[in-house]
Amino acid sequence: MLINDIPVSVNQGIIAMKPNDAFSSEYLLSWAEANMEEVVSRANGSTFLEISKKNFREIPFLMPNEAVLNQYDKIAKPYFQRIVSIQKEVNQLAKLRDTLLPKLISGELRLPPEMSEARQQDKTTVV
């Protein structure tokens, strides 16, 4: 499950829930996560589980009033934005690690002496 912020195309094996003025992406994702057991229980397949649109549409969908949805979005959106921000940072750090680690291992890059000493102290510290 994911929220996509760019246009995508999907095939018949994927069910896309498109946000609208009434239901935000965050609400739809939260609903899907909360109802995943029900989704899986209605899915079938020998290679991998797949749910038909017919079986998916039969799952009850909680439709709170506009005030409740607005309050949910007011609270939830900042958390989801933070998750996206952290994930972007994780991806950037992973790229940096993948770039630097081979160079450190091969000796092409060396740590400054003060960083090497700090690492040695970390290894010998007993907690």
DSSP file (Angstrom, degrees, kcal/mol; ACC not computed):
  #  RESIDUE AA STRUCTURE BP1 BP2  ACC     N-H-->O    O-->H-N    N-H-->O    O-->H-N    TCO  KAPPA ALPHA  PHI   PSI    X-CA   Y-CA   Z-CA
    1    1 A M              0   0    0      0, 0.0     2,-0.3     0, 0.0    28,-0.0   0.000 360.0 360.0 360.0 141.1    0.0    0.0    0.0
    2    2 A L        -     0   0    0      2,-0.0     2,-0.5     0, 0.0     0, 0.0  -0.992 360.0-121.1-160.0 161.9    1.2    3.4   -0.8
    3    3 A I        -     0   0    0     -2,-0.3     2,-0.5    26,-0.0    23,-0.0  -0.948  30.0-157.0-105.2 127.7    0.2    7.0   -1.5
    4    4 A N        -     0   0    0     -2,-0.5     4,-0.1     1,-0.1    -2,-0.0  -0.903  14.6-170.5-108.6 133.0    1.5    8.2   -4.8
    5    5 A D  S    S+     0   0    0     -2,-0.5    -1,-0.1     2,-0.1    -2,-0.0   0.266  70.4  62.2-105.9  12.4    2.0   11.9   -5.5
    6    6 A I  S    S-     0   0    0      0, 0.0     2,-0.0     0, 0.0    -2,-0.0  -0.937  98.8 -86.1-129.0 156.2    2.7   11.5   -9.2
    7    7 A P        +     0   0    0      0, 0.0     2,-0.3     0, 0.0    -2,-0.1  -0.356  53.5 174.5 -61.6 138.7    0.4   10.2  -12.0
    8    8 A V        -     0   0    0     -4,-0.1     2,-0.4    -2,-0.0    -4,-0.0  -0.922  25.7-134.7-137.6 163.0    0.7    6.4  -12.4
    9    9 A S        -     0   0    0     -2,-0.3     2,-0.3     0, 0.0     0, 0.0  -0.945  20.8-165.8-117.8 147.6   -1.0    3.7  -14.5
   10   10 A V        -     0   0    0     -2,-0.4     2,-0.1     4,-0.1     6,-0.0  -0.894  10.9-134.0-128.1 157.9   -2.1    0.4  -13.0
   11   11 A N    >   -     0   0    0     -2,-0.3     3,-1.8     1,-0.0     0, 0.0  -0.400  42.5 -84.4-102.2-174.9   -3.2   -2.9  -14.5
   12   12 A Q  T 3  S+     0   0    0      1,-0.3    -1,-0.0    -2,-0.1    -2,-0.0   0.649 122.0  65.5 -67.0 -14.6   -6.1   -5.1  -13.7
   13   13 A G  T 3  S+     0   0    0     39,-0.0     2,-0.4    37,-0.0    -1,-0.3   0.452  94.7  68.9 -86.2   0.1   -4.2   -6.8  -10.8
   14   14 A I    <   -     0   0    0     -3,-1.8     2,-0.6    36,-0.1    -4,-0.1  -0.961  68.3-148.9-123.4 134.9   -4.1   -3.6   -8.8
   15   15 A I        -     0   0    0     -2,-0.4     2,-0.5    37,-0.0    -3,-0.1  -0.907  16.7-162.9-102.2 120.0   -6.9   -1.8   -7.1
   16   16 A A        -     0   0    0     -2,-0.6     2,-0.7    -6,-0.0    -6,-0.0  -0.873   7.8-156.7-103.3 131.8   -6.4    2.0   -6.9
   17   17 A M        -     0   0    0     -2,-0.5    11,-0.1     8,-0.0    12,-0.0  -0.934  16.0-151.3-106.9 112.8   -8.4    4.1   -4.6
   18   18 A K        -     0   0    0     -2,-0.7     5,-0.1     1,-0.0    -2,-0.0  -0.727  10.9-130.2 -91.6 124.0   -8.4    7.6   -5.9
   19   19 A P        +     0   0    0      0, 0.0     2,-0.2     0, 0.0     5,-0.2  -0.268  32.0 173.3 -66.4 158.3   -8.7   10.4   -3.4
   20   20 A N        -     0   0    0      3,-2.3     5,-0.0     0, 0.0     0, 0.0  -0.783  51.6 -69.6-147.5-168.6  -11.3   13.1   -3.9
   21   21 A D  S    S+     0   0    0     -2,-0.2     3,-0.1     1,-0.2     0, 0.0   0.818 131.3  42.1 -62.4 -29.7  -12.7   16.2   -2.2
   22   22 A A  S    S+     0   0    0      1,-0.2     2,-0.5     2,-0.0    -1,-0.2   0.891 119.6  37.2 -84.2 -41.7  -14.5   13.9    0.4
   23   23 A F  S    S-     0   0    0     -5,-0.1    -3,-2.3     4,-0.0    -1,-0.2  -0.944  74.1-149.7-123.6 116.4  -11.7   11.4    1.1
   24   24 A S     >  -     0   0    0     -2,-0.5     4,-2.4    -5,-0.2     5,-0.2  -0.267  30.2-108.6 -76.0 164.8   -8.0   12.3    1.3
   25   25 A S  H  > S+     0   0    0      1,-0.2     4,-2.6     2,-0.2     5,-0.2   0.900 120.6  54.2 -56.8 -42.5   -5.2   10.0    0.4
   26   26 A E  H  > S+     0   0    0      1,-0.2     4,-2.3     2,-0.2    -1,-0.2   0.892 108.7  47.2 -63.4 -40.9   -4.3    9.7    4.0
   27   27 A Y  H  > S+     0   0    0      2,-0.2     4,-2.7     1,-0.2    -1,-0.2   0.926 112.6  49.4 -66.6 -43.6   -7.8    8.6    5.0
   28   28 A L  H  X S+     0   0    0     -4,-2.4     4,-2.5     2,-0.2    -2,-0.2   0.909 112.2  47.8 -63.3 -41.8   -7.9    6.0    2.2
   29   29 A L  H  X S+     0   0    0     -4,-2.6     4,-2.6     2,-0.2    -1,-0.2   0.925 112.4  49.1 -64.5 -43.8   -4.6    4.6    3.2
   30   30 A S  H  X S+     0   0    0     -4,-2.3     4,-2.4    -5,-0.2    -2,-0.2   0.905 111.4  49.9 -62.2 -40.8   -5.6    4.4    6.8
   31   31 A W  H  X S+     0   0    0     -4,-2.7     4,-1.5     2,-0.2    -2,-0.2   0.936 111.3  49.2 -62.0 -45.4   -8.8    2.7    5.9
   32   32 A A  H  < S+     0   0    0     -4,-2.5    -2,-0.2     1,-0.2    -1,-0.2   0.914 112.1  47.6 -62.1 -43.3   -7.0    0.2    3.7
   33   33 A E  H >< S+     0   0    0     -4,-2.6     3,-1.0     1,-0.2     4,-0.3   0.910 112.1  49.8 -63.4 -41.8   -4.5   -0.6    6.5
   34   34 A A  H 3< S+     0   0    0     -4,-2.4    -1,-0.2     1,-0.2     3,-0.2   0.764 117.9  40.3 -67.9 -25.0   -7.2   -1.0    9.1
   35   35 A N  T 3X S+     0   0    0     -4,-1.5     4,-2.2    -3,-0.2    -1,-0.2   0.181  78.6 112.1-109.7  15.8   -9.2   -3.3    6.7
   36   36 A M  H <> S+     0   0    0     -3,-1.0     4,-3.0     1,-0.2     5,-0.3   0.873  75.0  55.9 -62.1 -38.0   -6.3   -5.4    5.4
   37   37 A E  H  > S+     0   0    0     -4,-0.3     4,-2.3     1,-0.2    -1,-0.2   0.922 109.8  47.1 -58.8 -42.2   -7.3   -8.6    7.1
   38   38 A E  H  > S+     0   0    0     -3,-0.2     4,-1.1     2,-0.2    -2,-0.2   0.903 111.9  50.2 -65.5 -41.4  -10.7   -8.3    5.4
   39   39 A V  H >< S+     0   0    0     -4,-2.2     3,-0.8     1,-0.2     4,-0.5   0.950 112.8  46.1 -60.8 -49.6   -9.1   -7.6    2.1
   40   40 A V  H >< S+     0   0    0     -4,-3.0     3,-1.1     1,-0.2    -2,-0.2   0.874 107.4  57.6 -63.1 -37.9   -6.8  -10.6    2.4
   41   41 A S  H 3< S+     0   0    0     -4,-2.3    -1,-0.2     1,-0.3    -2,-0.2   0.765 109.6  45.5 -66.0 -22.9   -9.7  -12.9    3.5
   42   42 A R  T << S+     0   0    0     -4,-1.1    10,-0.4    -3,-0.8    -1,-0.3   0.458  98.3  93.6 -96.7  -2.7  -11.6  -12.1    0.3
   43   43 A A    <   +     0   0    0     -3,-1.1     2,-0.3    -4,-0.5     8,-0.2  -0.483  50.1 178.6 -88.6 159.2   -8.5  -12.6   -1.9
   44   44 A N  B     +A   50   0A   0      6,-2.5     6,-2.0    -2,-0.2     2,-0.2  -0.956  15.7 125.1-150.7 169.7   -7.6  -15.8   -3.7
   45   45 A G        -     0   0    0     -2,-0.3     4,-0.1     4,-0.2    -2,-0.0  -0.513  46.6-128.5 145.3 147.8   -4.9  -17.1   -6.1
   46   46 A S  S    S+     0   0    0     -2,-0.2     3,-0.1     2,-0.1    -1,-0.1   0.847 107.8  33.9 -89.8 -36.5   -2.4  -19.9   -6.3
   47   47 A T  S    S-     0   0    0      1,-0.4     2,-0.3     0, 0.0    -2,-0.1   0.924 137.7 -14.6 -83.5 -49.6    0.8  -17.9   -7.1
   48   48 A F  S    S-     0   0    0     -4,-0.1    -1,-0.4     2,-0.0     2,-0.1  -0.985  80.5 -92.1-150.9 153.5   -0.1  -14.8   -5.1
   49   49 A L        +     0   0    0     -2,-0.3     2,-0.3    -3,-0.1    -4,-0.2  -0.410  43.9 175.7 -70.1 139.6   -3.2  -13.5   -3.5
   50   50 A E  B     -A   44   0A   0     -6,-2.0    -6,-2.5    -2,-0.1     2,-0.5  -0.996  18.8-146.4-143.8 139.4   -5.4  -11.1   -5.6
   51   51 A I        -     0   0    0     -2,-0.3    -8,-0.1    -8,-0.2     2,-0.1  -0.906  17.9-130.4-110.5 135.4   -8.7   -9.6   -4.8
   52   52 A S     >  -     0   0    0     -2,-0.5     4,-2.4   -10,-0.4     5,-0.2  -0.409  22.0-117.1 -76.3 157.7  -11.3   -8.9   -7.5
   53   53 A K  H  > S+     0   0    0      1,-0.2     4,-2.8     2,-0.2     5,-0.2   0.881 116.7  56.0 -61.3 -36.7  -13.0   -5.6   -7.8
   54   54 A K  H  > S+     0   0    0      1,-0.2     4,-0.9     2,-0.2    -1,-0.2   0.951 110.8  42.3 -60.5 -49.8  -16.3   -7.2   -7.0
   55   55 A N  H  4 S+     0   0    0      1,-0.2     4,-0.3     2,-0.2     3,-0.2   0.848 114.7  52.1 -66.5 -33.7  -15.0   -8.7   -3.8
   56   56 A F  H >< S+     0   0    0     -4,-2.4     3,-1.7     1,-0.2    -2,-0.2   0.920 104.6  54.7 -68.0 -43.6  -13.2   -5.5   -2.9
   57   57 A R  H 3< S+     0   0    0     -4,-2.8    -1,-0.2     1,-0.3    -2,-0.2   0.731  98.9  64.4 -64.7 -21.1  -16.3   -3.4   -3.4
   58   58 A E  T 3< S+     0   0    0     -4,-0.9    -1,-0.3    -3,-0.2    -2,-0.2   0.613  76.9 103.2 -77.9 -11.8  -18.3   -5.6   -0.9
   59   59 A I  S <  S-     0   0    0     -3,-1.7   -24,-0.0    -4,-0.3    -3,-0.0  -0.579  84.7-110.2 -73.6 126.6  -16.0   -4.5    2.0
   60   60 A P        -     0   0    0      0, 0.0     2,-0.5     0, 0.0    -1,-0.1  -0.297  30.0-151.3 -59.4 138.1  -17.9   -2.0    4.2
   61   61 A F        -     0   0    0     -4,-0.1     2,-0.4    -3,-0.0   -30,-0.0  -0.958  11.2-132.7-117.4 117.3  -16.4    1.5    3.9
   62   62 A L        -     0   0    0     -2,-0.5   -31,-0.0     1,-0.1     0, 0.0  -0.536  20.8-168.6 -70.8 124.5  -16.7    3.8    6.9
   63   63 A M        -     0   0    0     -2,-0.4     3,-0.1   -40,-0.0    -1,-0.1  -0.761   5.9-170.4-119.0  84.1  -18.0    7.2    5.7
   64   64 A P        -     0   0    0      0, 0.0     0, 0.0     0, 0.0     0, 0.0  -0.197  33.8 -90.8 -66.6 165.0  -17.7    9.7    8.6
   65   65 A N     >  -     0   0    0      1,-0.1     4,-2.3     4,-0.0     3,-0.3  -0.234  42.0 -98.2 -72.7 170.0  -19.2   13.1    8.2
   66   66 A E  H  > S+     0   0    0      1,-0.2     4,-2.7     2,-0.2     5,-0.2   0.854 121.3  54.9 -59.9 -39.2  -17.3   16.1    6.7
   67   67 A A  H  > S+     0   0    0      2,-0.2     4,-2.1     1,-0.2    -1,-0.2   0.906 109.9  46.4 -63.2 -41.8  -16.4   17.5   10.1
   68   68 A V  H  > S+     0   0    0     -3,-0.3     4,-2.7     2,-0.2    -2,-0.2   0.923 113.3  49.2 -66.4 -44.6  -14.8   14.2   11.3
   69   69 A L  H  X S+     0   0    0     -4,-2.3     4,-2.7     1,-0.2    -2,-0.2   0.909 110.8  50.2 -61.6 -42.4  -12.9   13.8    8.0
   70   70 A N  H  X S+     0   0    0     -4,-2.7     4,-2.2     2,-0.2    -1,-0.2   0.904 112.0  47.5 -63.0 -41.1  -11.6   17.4    8.2
   71   71 A Q  H  X S+     0   0    0     -4,-2.1     4,-1.8     2,-0.2    -2,-0.2   0.904 111.2  51.5 -66.7 -41.0  -10.4   16.8   11.8
   72   72 A Y  H  X S+     0   0    0     -4,-2.7     4,-3.6     1,-0.2     5,-0.3   0.953 111.8  46.5 -58.5 -49.9   -8.8   13.5   10.8
   73   73 A D  H  X S+     0   0    0     -4,-2.7     4,-2.3     1,-0.2    -2,-0.2   0.886 108.3  56.2 -61.7 -39.3   -6.9   15.2    8.0
   74   74 A K  H  < S+     0   0    0     -4,-2.2    -1,-0.2    -5,-0.2    -2,-0.2   0.880 118.5  33.5 -59.8 -38.5   -5.9   18.1   10.2
   75   75 A I  H  X S+     0   0    0     -4,-1.8     4,-0.6    -3,-0.2    -2,-0.2   0.894 123.5  42.9 -83.3 -43.8   -4.3   15.6   12.6
   76   76 A A  H >X S+     0   0    0     -4,-3.6     4,-2.3    -5,-0.2     3,-0.6   0.869  98.5  68.3 -77.3 -38.8   -3.0   13.0   10.2
   77   77 A K  H 3X S+     0   0    0     -4,-2.3     4,-2.7    -5,-0.3     5,-0.2   0.882  98.0  51.6 -54.7 -45.7   -1.6   15.0    7.3
   78   78 A P  H 3> S+     0   0    0      0, 0.0     4,-2.0     0, 0.0    -1,-0.3   0.885 110.8  50.0 -60.0 -35.8    1.4   16.4    9.3
   79   79 A Y  H <X S+     0   0    0     -4,-0.6     4,-2.3    -3,-0.6    -2,-0.2   0.934 112.0  46.5 -66.2 -45.1    2.3   12.8   10.4
   80   80 A F  H  X S+     0   0    0     -4,-2.3     4,-2.3     1,-0.2    -1,-0.2   0.890 111.2  52.4 -64.3 -38.8    2.1   11.5    6.8
   81   81 A Q  H  X S+     0   0    0     -4,-2.7     4,-2.3    -5,-0.2    -1,-0.2   0.892 109.6  49.7 -63.4 -38.6    4.2   14.5    5.6
   82   82 A R  H  X S+     0   0    0     -4,-2.0     4,-2.8    -5,-0.2     5,-0.2   0.900 108.4  52.8 -66.3 -40.5    6.8   13.7    8.3
   83   83 A I  H  X S+     0   0    0     -4,-2.3     4,-2.6     2,-0.2    -2,-0.2   0.928 110.7  47.4 -59.3 -45.7    6.9   10.1    7.2
   84   84 A V  H  X S+     0   0    0     -4,-2.3     4,-2.3     2,-0.2    -2,-0.2   0.919 112.1  50.2 -62.3 -43.9    7.5   11.2    3.6
   85   85 A S  H  X S+     0   0    0     -4,-2.3     4,-2.0     1,-0.2    -2,-0.2   0.923 112.4  46.4 -60.8 -45.9   10.2   13.6    4.7
   86   86 A I  H  X S+     0   0    0     -4,-2.8     4,-2.7     1,-0.2    -1,-0.2   0.899 110.8  52.8 -64.7 -40.8   12.0   10.9    6.7
   87   87 A Q  H  X S+     0   0    0     -4,-2.6     4,-2.4     2,-0.2    -1,-0.2   0.893 108.2  50.6 -63.5 -39.0   11.7    8.3    3.9
   88   88 A K  H  X S+     0   0    0     -4,-2.3     4,-2.3     2,-0.2    -1,-0.2   0.913 111.5  48.5 -62.9 -41.6   13.3   10.8    1.5
   89   89 A E  H  X S+     0   0    0     -4,-2.0     4,-2.7     2,-0.2    -2,-0.2   0.912 109.9  51.6 -64.4 -42.5   16.1   11.3    4.0
   90   90 A V  H  X S+     0   0    0     -4,-2.7     4,-2.5     1,-0.2    -2,-0.2   0.921 110.2  49.5 -59.1 -44.3   16.6    7.6    4.4
   91   91 A N  H  X S+     0   0    0     -4,-2.4     4,-2.1     2,-0.2    -2,-0.2   0.904 111.4  48.6 -62.5 -41.7   16.8    7.2    0.6
   92   92 A Q  H  X S+     0   0    0     -4,-2.3     4,-2.3     1,-0.2    -2,-0.2   0.914 112.3  48.3 -64.8 -42.4   19.4    9.9    0.4
   93   93 A L  H  X S+     0   0    0     -4,-2.7     4,-2.8     1,-0.2    -2,-0.2   0.880 109.6  52.7 -66.1 -37.3   21.5    8.4    3.2
   94   94 A A  H  X S+     0   0    0     -4,-2.5     4,-2.7     2,-0.2    -1,-0.2   0.907 109.7  48.8 -64.2 -41.1   21.3    4.9    1.6
   95   95 A K  H  X S+     0   0    0     -4,-2.1     4,-1.7     2,-0.2    -2,-0.2   0.922 112.0  49.0 -63.1 -43.3   22.6    6.4   -1.7
   96   96 A L  H  X S+     0   0    0     -4,-2.3     4,-2.8     2,-0.2     5,-0.3   0.927 112.3  48.2 -62.0 -44.6   25.4    8.1    0.2
   97   97 A R  H  X S+     0   0    0     -4,-2.8     4,-3.0     1,-0.2    -2,-0.2   0.930 111.0  50.6 -58.9 -46.4   26.2    4.9    2.0
   98   98 A D  H  < S+     0   0    0     -4,-2.7    -1,-0.2     1,-0.2    -2,-0.2   0.774 114.6  44.8 -66.5 -25.5   26.2    2.9   -1.2
   99   99 A T  H  X S+     0   0    0     -4,-1.7     4,-0.6    -5,-0.2    -2,-0.2   0.897 121.3  35.9 -80.7 -43.8   28.5    5.5   -2.8
  100  100 A L  H  X S+     0   0    0     -4,-2.8     4,-2.4    -5,-0.2     3,-0.2   0.857 103.8  67.4 -82.5 -36.7   31.0    5.8    0.1
  101  101 A L  H  X S+     0   0    0     -4,-3.0     4,-2.8    -5,-0.3     5,-0.2   0.908 100.5  47.8 -57.4 -48.6   31.2    2.3    1.5
  102  102 A P  H  > S+     0   0    0      0, 0.0     4,-2.2     0, 0.0     6,-0.3   0.885 113.2  50.5 -59.7 -35.0   32.9    0.7   -1.5
  103  103 A K  H  X>S+     0   0    0     -4,-0.6     6,-2.1    -3,-0.2     5,-0.9   0.873 111.9  47.1 -70.2 -36.1   35.4    3.6   -1.6
  104  104 A L  H  <5S+     0   0    0     -4,-2.4     3,-0.4     4,-0.2    -1,-0.2   0.914 113.3  48.2 -68.8 -42.4   36.1    3.1    2.2
  105  105 A I  H  <5S+     0   0    0     -4,-2.8    -2,-0.2     1,-0.2    -1,-0.2   0.893 112.8  47.6 -65.3 -40.2   36.5   -0.6    1.8
  106  106 A S  H  <5S-     0   0    0     -4,-2.2    -1,-0.2    -5,-0.2    -2,-0.2   0.644 112.3-118.4 -76.7 -13.7   38.8   -0.4   -1.2
  107  107 A G  T  <5S+     0   0    0     -4,-0.7    -3,-0.2    -3,-0.4    -4,-0.1   0.424  82.4 121.5  89.5  -1.8   40.9    2.3    0.6
  108  108 A E  S   <S+     0   0    0     -5,-0.9     2,-0.4    -6,-0.3    -4,-0.2   0.847  80.2  35.6 -61.4 -33.1   40.2    4.9   -2.1
  109  109 A L  S    S-     0   0    0     -6,-2.1     2,-0.4    -9,-0.1    -2,-0.3  -0.941  75.0-164.6-119.6 143.8   38.7    7.0    0.7
  110  110 A R        -     0   0    0     -2,-0.4    -6,-0.1    -5,-0.0    -5,-0.0  -0.964  22.7-116.3-126.9 147.4   40.0    7.3    4.3
  111  111 A L        -     0   0    0     -2,-0.4     5,-0.0     1,-0.1     0, 0.0  -0.525  39.9-101.6 -74.8 145.5   38.4    8.6    7.4
  112  112 A P    >>  -     0   0    0      0, 0.0     4,-2.0     0, 0.0     3,-1.0  -0.360  37.3-109.0 -61.0 150.4   40.1   11.7    9.0
  113  113 A P  H 3> S+     0   0    0      0, 0.0     4,-2.6     0, 0.0     5,-0.2   0.860 117.5  56.4 -52.6 -40.9   42.1   10.6   12.0
  114  114 A E  H 3> S+     0   0    0      1,-0.2     4,-1.7     2,-0.2     5,-0.1   0.850 108.7  47.2 -64.3 -31.9   39.7   12.2   14.5
  115  115 A M  H <> S+     0   0    0     -3,-1.0     4,-2.2     2,-0.2    -1,-0.2   0.876 110.6  51.8 -74.2 -37.4   36.8   10.1   13.1
  116  116 A S  H  X S+     0   0    0     -4,-2.0     4,-2.0     2,-0.2    -2,-0.2   0.913 110.2  49.1 -63.6 -42.4   38.9    7.0   13.2
  117  117 A E  H  X S+     0   0    0     -4,-2.6     4,-2.2     1,-0.2    -1,-0.2   0.899 109.7  51.5 -63.9 -41.2   39.8    7.6   16.9
  118  118 A A  H  X S+     0   0    0     -4,-1.7     4,-2.1     1,-0.2    -1,-0.2   0.903 109.3  50.5 -62.4 -41.0   36.1    8.3   17.7
  119  119 A R  H  X S+     0   0    0     -4,-2.2     4,-1.8     1,-0.2    -1,-0.2   0.895 109.3  51.3 -64.3 -40.1   35.2    4.9   16.1
  120  120 A Q  H  X S+     0   0    0     -4,-2.0     4,-1.5     1,-0.2    -1,-0.2   0.900 109.5  49.9 -64.1 -40.2   37.8    3.1   18.1
  121  121 A Q  H  X S+     0   0    0     -4,-2.2     4,-1.2     1,-0.2    -1,-0.2   0.896 108.1  53.8 -65.5 -39.2   36.5    4.6   21.3
  122  122 A D  H  < S+     0   0    0     -4,-2.1     3,-0.3     1,-0.2    -1,-0.2   0.891 108.4  49.9 -60.4 -39.8   33.0    3.6   20.4
  123  123 A K  H  < S+     0   0    0     -4,-1.8    -1,-0.2     1,-0.2    -2,-0.2   0.826 114.0  44.0 -70.6 -31.5   34.1    0.0   20.0
  124  124 A T  H  < S+     0   0    0     -4,-1.5     2,-0.3    -5,-0.1    -1,-0.2   0.585  85.9 108.1 -92.7  -9.0   36.0   -0.2   23.3
  125  125 A T     <  -     0   0    0     -4,-1.2     2,-0.5    -3,-0.3    -4,-0.0  -0.535  57.2-154.0 -71.8 127.9   33.3    1.5   25.4
  126  126 A V              0   0    0     -2,-0.3    -2,-0.1     1,-0.1    -3,-0.0  -0.894 360.0 360.0-105.3 129.3   31.6   -1.0   27.7
  127  127 A V              0   0    0     -2,-0.5    -1,-0.1     0, 0.0    -2,-0.0   0.392 360.0 360.0-108.7 360.0   28.0   -0.3   28.7
